[in-house]
Amino acid sequence: MSFTAHGVPVLLTLFIWWFSTGVILYLDGLPKPTYRWSFLGTSMVALAALVGLVVMRDTTSTAAAYCAFACAIFIWGWQEMAFLMGYITGTRQQPCPAGATESRRFIFATQAIIYHELALIATGLLIVTFTWGATNQVGAQTYFILWAMRLSAKLNLFFGVRNLYEKFLPDHLKHLESYFRKSAMNLLFPVSVTAASAVAAILWYSAIAGSTSAFDITSHTLLATLLTLAVVEHWFLVLPIPAEAMWNWALGARAEKNTVRESDANRSSSNASLARSSTR
């Protein structure tokens, strides 16, 4: 085990995971008129990333592993922005009705995000199609890990966890909170964490002891680190840890926007009071 072969991929994945999440939260916290420009920019990046996956599909160098991994992250980030900015969400834009049964709550929750789920699957199928039979599968494998673990996180939020991270939701998606459940833990959580941890252990073994080529070592290390971080994110859902503090720098724009909104509301209220007083 060496720093170049294992340490660099680990540190790079940690940085990408932390920084890309922060950038998405920051851009989503800006005023809505900026959304179209942010989304246009990320759409161009996502398209370039898709081209990058095709170009690197049969290249098995260390650089190709990094490139395919980054391309999949960029494409995933575009999907996240499409959802958080409200461009691709679902057919239901209302909170869950009070007293809804568990089955109805699940149906309503699915309706609230169905377009985004279908977009995630369609994009994944597109990546698989473009890289089918290729020797460099890092991009497709990265995307699958992100999709599987995000689906697991959504299900755990639905069934109940301690931390719901409502701060990450913009105002136009606040209705999704009504589909979450506050609970110490749920029966799915240990299954999700155990299964993901087992796969991560296999990837770590392949990265450290089971791989011989530089490409395999790098790709397995990138994938193992990403999956390990996804497991850590799952633990953030149930442990009394303020994990959102890691992205306070990104949430600042949203807090500033809320402050401005409250200030405008207070000013409007004061003006209304003065107007009423002047008419007496």
C-alpha contacts under 8 A as a table, 3 or more apart, distances in Angstrom:
res1	aa1	res2	aa2	distance
1	M	5	A	7.06
1	M	6	H	6.54
1	M	208	I	6.17
2	S	5	A	5.36
2	S	6	H	5.82
2	S	7	G	6.79
3	F	6	H	5.32
3	F	7	G	4.13
3	F	8	V	6.13
4	T	7	G	5.76
4	T	8	V	5.39
4	T	9	P	7.90
5	A	8	V	6.58
5	A	9	P	7.17
5	A	214	A	7.32
5	A	217	I	6.69
5	A	218	T	6.18
6	H	9	P	5.61
6	H	10	V	6.26
6	H	207	A	7.83
6	H	208	I	7.94
6	H	217	I	7.48
6	H	218	T	6.81
6	H	221	T	6.17
7	G	10	V	5.16
7	G	11	L	6.13
8	V	11	L	5.23
8	V	12	L	5.96
9	P	12	L	5.07
9	P	13	T	6.02
9	P	218	T	6.52
9	P	221	T	6.26
9	P	222	L	5.49
10	V	13	T	5.26
10	V	14	L	6.20
10	V	221	T	6.79
10	V	222	L	6.41
10	V	225	T	5.91
11	L	14	L	5.06
11	L	15	F	6.17
12	L	15	F	5.16
12	L	16	I	6.13
13	T	16	I	5.10
13	T	17	W	5.97
13	T	222	L	6.45
13	T	225	T	6.66
13	T	226	L	6.51
14	L	17	W	5.21
14	L	18	W	6.18
14	L	225	T	7.75
14	L	226	L	7.91
14	L	229	L	7.91
15	F	18	W	5.23
15	F	19	F	5.73
16	I	19	F	5.24
16	I	20	S	5.50
16	I	21	T	7.98
17	W	20	S	5.71
17	W	21	T	6.17
17	W	226	L	7.93
18	W	21	T	5.49
18	W	22	G	6.32
18	W	246	M	7.94
18	W	247	W	7.86
19	F	22	G	5.03
19	F	23	V	6.16
20	S	23	V	5.08
20	S	24	I	6.25
20	S	77	G	7.42
21	T	24	I	5.32
21	T	25	L	6.27
21	T	247	W	7.92
22	G	25	L	5.11
22	G	26	Y	5.98
22	G	247	W	5.69
22	G	249	W	7.57
22	G	250	A	5.02
22	G	251	L	7.82
23	V	26	Y	5.02
23	V	27	L	6.10
23	V	250	A	6.57
24	I	27	L	5.31
24	I	28	D	6.03
24	I	77	G	7.34
24	I	80	E	7.66
24	I	81	M	6.39
25	L	28	D	5.09
25	L	29	G	6.10
25	L	168	F	7.05
25	L	250	A	5.75
25	L	251	L	6.31
26	Y	29	G	5.07
26	Y	30	L	6.68
26	Y	250	A	4.45
26	Y	251	L	5.88
26	Y	252	G	7.43
26	Y	253	A	6.11
26	Y	254	R	7.29
27	L	30	L	5.40
27	L	35	Y	7.57
27	L	38	S	6.99
28	D	31	P	7.99
28	D	35	Y	7.31
28	D	81	M	7.30
28	D	84	L	6.69
28	D	85	M	6.16
28	D	170	P	7.20
28	D	254	R	7.77
29	G	170	P	7.09
29	G	251	L	6.74
29	G	252	G	7.88
29	G	253	A	5.23
29	G	254	R	4.11
29	G	255	A	7.91
29	G	257	K	7.36
30	L	34	T	6.68
30	L	35	Y	7.68
30	L	253	A	5.87
30	L	254	R	6.38
30	L	257	K	7.16
31	P	34	T	5.86
31	P	35	Y	7.38
31	P	257	K	7.17
32	K	35	Y	5.24
33	P	36	R	6.73
34	T	37	W	5.56
34	T	38	S	6.30
35	Y	38	S	5.10
35	Y	39	F	5.88
35	Y	85	M	6.80
36	R	39	F	5.12
36	R	40	L	5.89
37	W	40	L	5.01
37	W	41	G	6.11
38	S	41	G	5.19
38	S	42	T	6.24
39	F	42	T	5.13
39	F	43	S	5.90
39	F	78	W	7.56
39	F	81	M	6.98
39	F	82	A	7.14
40	L	43	S	5.05
40	L	44	M	6.37
41	G	44	M	5.30
41	G	45	V	6.41
42	T	45	V	4.87
42	T	46	A	5.98
42	T	74	F	7.99
42	T	77	G	7.96
42	T	78	W	5.73
43	S	46	A	4.99
43	S	47	L	6.15
43	S	78	W	6.33
44	M	47	L	5.11
44	M	48	A	6.21
45	V	48	A	5.06
45	V	49	A	6.07
45	V	74	F	6.95
45	V	75	I	7.82
46	A	49	A	4.89
46	A	50	L	6.21
46	A	71	C	7.56
46	A	74	F	5.73
46	A	75	I	4.73
46	A	78	W	6.24
47	L	50	L	5.11
47	L	51	V	6.40
47	L	75	I	7.80
48	A	51	V	5.07
48	A	52	G	6.13
49	A	52	G	4.79
49	A	53	L	6.32
49	A	70	A	7.93
49	A	71	C	4.47
49	A	72	A	7.08
49	A	74	F	6.54
49	A	75	I	6.55
50	L	53	L	5.20
50	L	54	V	6.59
50	L	71	C	6.74
50	L	72	A	7.87
50	L	75	I	7.30
50	L	127	I	7.48
51	V	54	V	5.15
51	V	55	V	6.21
52	G	55	V	5.03
52	G	56	M	6.06
52	G	67	C	7.43
52	G	68	A	7.07
52	G	71	C	6.58
53	L	56	M	5.24
53	L	57	R	5.80
53	L	67	C	7.83
53	L	68	A	5.59
53	L	71	C	6.53
53	L	72	A	7.89
53	L	127	I	7.90
53	L	130	F	7.79
53	L	131	T	7.29
53	L	139	G	6.64
54	V	57	R	5.16
54	V	130	F	6.18
54	V	131	T	6.52
55	V	58	D	7.67
56	M	59	T	5.14
56	M	64	A	5.97
56	M	67	C	7.64
56	M	68	A	6.82
56	M	136	N	6.96
57	R	131	T	5.82
57	R	134	A	5.32
57	R	135	T	6.34
57	R	136	N	4.95
57	R	137	Q	7.10
58	D	134	A	5.39
58	D	135	T	5.00
58	D	136	N	5.52
59	T	64	A	6.00
59	T	135	T	6.98
59	T	136	N	6.18
60	T	64	A	5.96
60	T	65	A	6.90
60	T	135	T	6.91
60	T	136	N	6.00
60	T	215	F	5.75
61	S	64	A	5.06
61	S	65	A	6.50
61	S	214	A	7.26
61	S	215	F	5.34
62	T	65	A	5.19
62	T	66	Y	6.51
62	T	214	A	6.12
62	T	215	F	4.80
62	T	218	T	6.37
62	T	219	S	7.90
63	A	66	Y	5.16
63	A	67	C	6.06
64	A	67	C	4.94
64	A	68	A	6.04
64	A	136	N	7.76
64	A	215	F	7.96
65	A	68	A	5.34
65	A	69	F	6.13
65	A	136	N	7.31
65	A	138	V	6.26
65	A	215	F	6.37
65	A	218	T	6.71
65	A	219	S	5.54
66	Y	69	F	5.16
66	Y	70	A	6.11
66	Y	218	T	7.79
66	Y	219	S	7.49
67	C	70	A	5.16
67	C	71	C	6.05
68	A	71	C	5.06
68	A	72	A	6.27
68	A	136	N	7.81
68	A	137	Q	7.98
68	A	138	V	5.76
68	A	139	G	4.65
69	F	72	A	5.36
69	F	73	I	6.41
69	F	138	V	5.87
69	F	139	G	5.13
69	F	142	T	6.28
69	F	222	L	7.61
70	A	73	I	5.03
70	A	74	F	6.19
70	A	139	G	7.87
71	C	74	F	5.12
71	C	75	I	6.27
71	C	139	G	6.76
72	A	75	I	5.14
72	A	76	W	6.13
72	A	139	G	5.07
72	A	140	A	7.19
72	A	142	T	6.24
72	A	143	Y	5.68
73	I	76	W	5.03
73	I	77	G	6.04
73	I	142	T	7.55
73	I	143	Y	7.29
74	F	77	G	5.00
74	F	78	W	6.31
75	I	78	W	5.17
75	I	79	Q	6.56
76	W	79	Q	5.10
76	W	80	E	6.33
76	W	143	Y	7.05
76	W	146	L	7.75
77	G	80	E	5.00
77	G	81	M	6.23
78	W	81	M	5.20
78	W	82	A	6.17
79	Q	82	A	5.07
79	Q	83	F	6.38
79	Q	116	H	7.85
79	Q	119	A	7.82
79	Q	120	L	7.06
80	E	83	F	5.19
80	E	84	L	6.12
81	M	84	L	5.10
81	M	85	M	5.71
82	A	85	M	5.51
82	A	86	G	6.24
82	A	87	Y	5.07
82	A	88	I	5.42
82	A	89	T	7.93
83	F	86	G	5.18
83	F	87	Y	5.97
83	F	88	I	5.01
83	F	89	T	5.47
83	F	116	H	6.45
84	L	87	Y	7.74
84	L	169	L	7.21
84	L	170	P	6.90
84	L	173	L	7.44
85	M	170	P	7.84
86	G	89	T	5.94
86	G	172	H	7.19
86	G	173	L	7.49
88	I	115	Y	5.96
88	I	116	H	5.33
88	I	119	A	7.91
89	T	112	A	6.54
89	T	113	I	4.84
89	T	114	I	6.66
89	T	115	Y	5.35
89	T	116	H	5.02
90	G	93	Q	7.27
90	G	110	T	7.92
90	G	111	Q	5.57
90	G	112	A	4.40
90	G	113	I	4.24
90	G	114	I	4.81
90	G	115	Y	4.79
90	G	116	H	6.61
91	T	111	Q	5.42
91	T	112	A	5.70
91	T	113	I	7.38
91	T	114	I	7.05
91	T	115	Y	7.39
92	R	108	F	7.13
92	R	111	Q	5.43
92	R	112	A	4.46
92	R	113	I	7.78
93	Q	112	A	6.22
93	Q	173	L	8.00
93	Q	175	H	6.99
94	Q	175	H	5.92
95	P	175	H	4.57
95	P	176	L	6.55
95	P	177	E	7.78
95	P	178	S	5.58
95	P	179	Y	7.41
96	C	100	A	7.25
96	C	105	R	6.64
96	C	108	F	6.73
96	C	109	A	7.61
96	C	175	H	7.64
96	C	178	S	5.50
96	C	179	Y	6.09
97	P	100	A	5.75
100	A	104	R	5.89
100	A	105	R	5.81
101	T	104	R	5.17
101	T	105	R	5.97
102	E	105	R	5.04
102	E	106	F	6.21
103	S	106	F	5.12
103	S	107	I	6.31
104	R	107	I	5.00
104	R	108	F	6.07
105	R	108	F	5.11
105	R	109	A	5.97
105	R	179	Y	6.88
106	F	109	A	5.04
106	F	110	T	6.07
106	F	158	F	7.91
107	I	110	T	5.12
107	I	111	Q	6.21
108	F	111	Q	5.04
108	F	112	A	6.26
109	A	112	A	5.08
109	A	113	I	6.81
109	A	176	L	7.63
109	A	179	Y	5.90
110	T	113	I	5.53
110	T	114	I	5.48
111	Q	114	I	5.11
112	A	176	L	7.42
113	I	116	H	5.47
113	I	117	E	6.33
114	I	117	E	5.06
114	I	118	L	6.17
115	Y	118	L	5.13
115	Y	119	A	6.07
116	H	119	A	4.95
116	H	120	L	6.16
117	E	120	L	5.11
117	E	121	I	6.34
118	L	121	I	5.12
118	L	122	A	6.03
119	A	122	A	5.03
119	A	123	T	6.01
120	L	123	T	5.24
120	L	124	G	6.15
120	L	147	W	7.35
121	I	124	G	5.03
121	I	125	L	6.16
122	A	125	L	5.10
122	A	126	L	6.17
123	T	126	L	4.95
123	T	127	I	6.26
124	G	127	I	5.13
124	G	128	V	6.21
124	G	140	A	7.38
124	G	143	Y	6.84
124	G	144	F	7.27
125	L	128	V	5.01
125	L	129	T	6.01
126	L	129	T	5.06
126	L	130	F	6.21
127	I	130	F	5.21
127	I	131	T	6.15
127	I	139	G	7.77
127	I	140	A	6.11
128	V	131	T	5.19
128	V	132	W	5.49
128	V	140	A	6.04
129	T	132	W	5.22
131	T	134	A	5.31
131	T	136	N	7.70
131	T	137	Q	6.85
131	T	140	A	7.38
134	A	137	Q	6.53
136	N	139	G	7.60
137	Q	140	A	5.45
137	Q	141	Q	6.10
138	V	141	Q	5.11
138	V	142	T	5.92
138	V	219	S	6.33
138	V	223	L	7.89
139	G	142	T	5.15
139	G	143	Y	6.22
140	A	143	Y	5.19
140	A	144	F	6.17
141	Q	144	F	5.08
141	Q	145	I	6.26
141	Q	223	L	7.66
142	T	145	I	5.26
142	T	146	L	6.34
142	T	223	L	6.40
142	T	226	L	7.96
143	Y	146	L	5.14
143	Y	147	W	6.09
144	F	147	W	5.06
144	F	148	A	5.94
145	I	148	A	5.28
145	I	149	M	6.03
145	I	226	L	7.88
145	I	227	L	6.61
146	L	149	M	5.44
146	L	150	R	5.95
146	L	230	A	7.93
147	W	150	R	5.20
147	W	151	L	6.09
148	A	151	L	5.21
148	A	152	S	6.23
149	M	152	S	4.91
149	M	153	A	6.12
149	M	230	A	6.43
150	R	153	A	4.98
150	R	154	K	6.21
151	L	154	K	5.15
151	L	155	L	6.29
152	S	155	L	5.18
152	S	156	N	6.18
152	S	192	S	6.69
153	A	156	N	5.07
153	A	157	L	6.17
153	A	234	H	6.63
154	K	157	L	5.08
154	K	158	F	6.25
155	L	158	F	4.98
155	L	159	F	6.20
156	N	159	F	5.12
156	N	160	G	5.86
156	N	161	V	6.54
156	N	186	N	7.09
156	N	188	L	6.63
156	N	189	F	6.28
157	L	160	G	5.21
157	L	161	V	5.86
157	L	164	L	6.73
157	L	180	F	5.28
157	L	181	R	6.31
158	F	179	Y	6.17
158	F	180	F	4.68
158	F	181	R	5.72
159	F	180	F	7.28
159	F	181	R	6.09
159	F	186	N	6.08
159	F	188	L	7.82
160	G	180	F	6.68
160	G	181	R	4.33
160	G	182	K	5.10
160	G	183	S	4.69
160	G	184	A	7.17
160	G	185	M	6.00
160	G	186	N	5.70
161	V	164	L	6.81
161	V	181	R	6.62
161	V	182	K	5.35
161	V	183	S	4.56
161	V	184	A	5.37
161	V	185	M	4.89
161	V	186	N	6.73
161	V	237	L	5.87
161	V	238	V	5.53
162	R	182	K	5.57
162	R	183	S	5.10
162	R	184	A	4.85
162	R	185	M	6.69
162	R	237	L	5.96
162	R	238	V	4.76
162	R	239	L	7.08
162	R	240	P	7.66
163	N	182	K	7.29
163	N	236	F	7.29
163	N	237	L	4.85
163	N	238	V	6.02
163	N	239	L	7.63
163	N	240	P	7.73
164	L	180	F	7.19
164	L	181	R	7.95
164	L	182	K	7.18
164	L	237	L	6.82
165	Y	168	F	5.89
165	Y	169	L	7.84
165	Y	244	E	7.32
166	E	169	L	5.53
166	E	174	K	7.89
166	E	177	E	6.88
167	K	170	P	7.56
168	F	251	L	7.97
169	L	173	L	5.92
169	L	174	K	6.11
170	P	173	L	5.52
170	P	174	K	6.41
171	D	174	K	5.19
172	H	175	H	7.57
173	L	176	L	5.79
174	K	177	E	5.74
175	H	178	S	5.82
175	H	179	Y	7.81
176	L	179	Y	5.48
176	L	180	F	7.10
177	E	180	F	5.28
178	S	181	R	7.74
183	S	186	N	7.23
184	A	238	V	6.28
185	M	189	F	6.75
185	M	238	V	6.32
186	N	189	F	5.65
186	N	190	P	7.97
187	L	190	P	6.55
187	L	191	V	7.35
188	L	191	V	5.31
188	L	192	S	6.13
189	F	192	S	5.15
189	F	193	V	6.17
190	P	193	V	5.17
190	P	194	T	5.85
191	V	194	T	5.26
191	V	195	A	6.04
192	S	195	A	5.42
192	S	196	A	6.10
193	V	196	A	5.24
193	V	197	S	5.88
193	V	231	V	6.07
193	V	234	H	7.13
194	T	197	S	5.12
194	T	198	A	6.13
195	A	198	A	5.20
195	A	199	V	6.45
196	A	199	V	5.22
196	A	200	A	6.10
196	A	227	L	7.11
196	A	228	T	7.97
196	A	231	V	6.65
197	S	200	A	4.92
197	S	201	A	6.07
197	S	227	L	7.90
197	S	228	T	7.05
197	S	231	V	6.80
198	A	201	A	5.10
198	A	202	I	6.42
199	V	202	I	5.11
199	V	203	L	6.30
200	A	203	L	5.03
200	A	204	W	6.11
200	A	224	A	5.21
200	A	225	T	7.85
200	A	227	L	5.91
200	A	228	T	6.13
201	A	204	W	5.02
201	A	205	Y	6.13
201	A	224	A	7.57
202	I	205	Y	5.11
202	I	206	S	6.21
203	L	206	S	5.03
203	L	207	A	6.08
203	L	220	H	5.70
203	L	221	T	7.18
203	L	223	L	7.12
203	L	224	A	5.15
204	W	207	A	4.95
204	W	208	I	6.06
204	W	220	H	6.94
204	W	221	T	6.52
204	W	224	A	5.59
205	Y	208	I	5.27
205	Y	209	A	5.46
205	Y	210	G	5.99
206	S	209	A	5.56
206	S	210	G	3.99
206	S	211	S	5.35
206	S	217	I	7.39
206	S	220	H	6.48
207	A	210	G	6.20
207	A	211	S	5.73
207	A	216	D	7.10
207	A	217	I	4.74
207	A	218	T	7.21
207	A	219	S	7.84
207	A	220	H	4.93
207	A	221	T	5.25
207	A	224	A	7.87
208	I	211	S	6.87
208	I	217	I	7.12
208	I	221	T	7.99
211	S	216	D	5.75
211	S	217	I	5.55
212	T	216	D	6.88
212	T	217	I	6.85
213	S	216	D	5.35
213	S	217	I	6.28
214	A	217	I	5.14
214	A	218	T	6.08
215	F	218	T	5.29
215	F	219	S	6.00
216	D	219	S	5.17
216	D	220	H	5.85
217	I	220	H	5.40
217	I	221	T	6.05
218	T	221	T	5.17
218	T	222	L	6.16
219	S	222	L	5.15
219	S	223	L	6.19
220	H	223	L	5.14
220	H	224	A	5.85
221	T	224	A	5.06
221	T	225	T	6.01
222	L	225	T	5.31
222	L	226	L	6.18
223	L	226	L	5.10
223	L	227	L	6.14
224	A	227	L	5.25
224	A	228	T	6.04
225	T	228	T	5.02
225	T	229	L	6.15
226	L	229	L	5.16
226	L	230	A	6.32
227	L	230	A	4.94
227	L	231	V	6.31
228	T	231	V	5.05
228	T	232	V	6.27
229	L	232	V	4.89
229	L	233	E	6.12
230	A	233	E	4.95
230	A	234	H	6.35
231	V	234	H	5.03
231	V	235	W	6.47
232	V	235	W	5.04
232	V	236	F	6.33
233	E	236	F	4.94
233	E	237	L	6.79
234	H	237	L	5.30
234	H	238	V	7.40
235	W	238	V	5.53
235	W	239	L	6.04
236	F	239	L	5.43
236	F	240	P	7.69
236	F	241	I	6.49
236	F	243	A	6.47
242	P	245	A	5.88
243	A	246	M	5.99
244	E	247	W	5.56
244	E	248	N	6.71
245	A	248	N	5.08
246	M	249	W	7.75
247	W	250	A	5.21
247	W	251	L	6.32
248	N	251	L	4.97
248	N	252	G	6.15
249	W	252	G	5.50
250	A	253	A	6.67
251	L	254	R	5.32
251	L	255	A	6.35
252	G	255	A	5.02
252	G	256	E	6.05
253	A	256	E	5.06
253	A	257	K	6.14
254	R	257	K	5.01
254	R	258	N	6.20
255	A	258	N	5.08
255	A	259	T	6.15
256	E	259	T	4.99
256	E	260	V	6.23
257	K	260	V	5.13
257	K	261	R	6.16
258	N	261	R	4.95
258	N	262	E	6.10
259	T	262	E	5.12
259	T	263	S	6.06
260	V	263	S	4.98
260	V	264	D	6.10
261	R	264	D	5.12
261	R	265	A	6.12
262	E	265	A	4.96
262	E	266	N	6.07
263	S	266	N	5.10
263	S	267	R	6.07
264	D	267	R	4.99
264	D	268	S	6.05
265	A	268	S	5.08
265	A	269	S	6.11
266	N	269	S	4.98
266	N	270	S	6.09
267	R	270	S	5.04
267	R	271	N	6.11
268	S	271	N	5.08
268	S	272	A	6.09
269	S	272	A	5.07
269	S	273	S	6.20
270	S	273	S	5.06
270	S	274	L	6.21
271	N	274	L	5.06
271	N	275	A	6.10
272	A	275	A	5.02
272	A	276	R	6.21
273	S	276	R	5.12
273	S	277	S	6.15
274	L	277	S	4.98
274	L	278	S	6.13
275	A	278	S	5.19
275	A	279	T	6.51
276	R	279	T	5.36
276	R	280	R	6.77
277	S	280	R	5.44
